[in-house]
């Protein structure tokens, strides 16, 4: 700010060094005018200073605004870059989505075609199931017929065996019948003679009854063996069945001078089986051994039973000529026989094999040409739990 100070008043009549002297009123007026000018100038200077300060503020704000604008521009560039990247990703996603849509259309078309094929396959499967059901029913019917034929064949084989045993059985029955006649004749004679020996008559009558029981047991055994075997199984003693089979074959073996040695396990092992079917197995093996010894010098059959872990093993061994090696693998084939025509059907060992298999067992032959053959039967040993269940 400019400050004007008034100069020292000069006398009114004095003059300046370079001009005439001025009137004091004029000087006052001029001084006032100059003060007004100075005030106005100071006001302009103040307003100019304020404008300058305002302009500095404006410039500062403008600079800050420029900086903010630069930052916003940079941020906008980043946003635009992100937008461009997002746009590109969106375009790619749109392309993938379009590809997926097209693939989905193809999948839907394939699914429709697959559905049509599945429907056709389902219809075909229904027809196949119907045919399979009919085929199964026919197979079951054929299987039932085959089972019935097999049972008939087994029964025929048993009857054929009984036919072969007729002579021996007749002799077995003849002995007790003769004894019965003898004892009853003695009692009749004592009655006719008036003998009062009641004790002797009672003794002869009791002996006669024993012989009746013996004959009855033989007939019961024949009837039991001759009838069709039931399909049920129960705990049976292997040793007891072997002895029953021997009782039927005893007379035939005796008439042919065939010696039989038995070595049966003292533990008397039991198996779960059908006594009639197993007896037929043992009879078939005894019959084969009997026929194999027809021309042998030494006629011997060894029969044994033993325990082998959880298996009962029954062995029938003869001292015959054995089986020719080239025929050994065919001994269990149906209708295979080495006997002359009319002497055998070739079903004995085949039936034996089937019965053993139905009892969850196995049968095998150990052949020694010139020294005989042995048939080994393996049957599962009866477990305690099976014995409790069967009761």
Secondary structure, DSSP 8 states (H G I E B T S, - for coil): -----------TT---SSS----HHHHHHHHHHHHHHHHHHHHHHHHHHHHHHHHHHHHHHHHHHHHHHHHHHHHHHHHHHHHHHHHHHHHHHHHHHHHHHHHHHHHHHHHHHHHHHHHHHHHHHHHHHHHHHHHHHHHHHHHHHHHHHHHHHHHHHHHHHHHHTHHHHHHHHHHHHHHHHHHHHHHHHHHHTT---HHHHHHHHHHHHHHHHHHHHHHHHHHHHHS---S--EEEEHHHHHHHHHHHHHHHHHHTT-EEEEE--TT--EEEE-HHHHHHHHHHHHHHHHHHTTT-SS-EEEEEEEEETTEEEEEEEE-S----GGGGGGTTSTT---S-TTS--S-HHHHHHHHHHHTT-EEEEEEETTTEEEEEEEEEB--HHHHHHH-
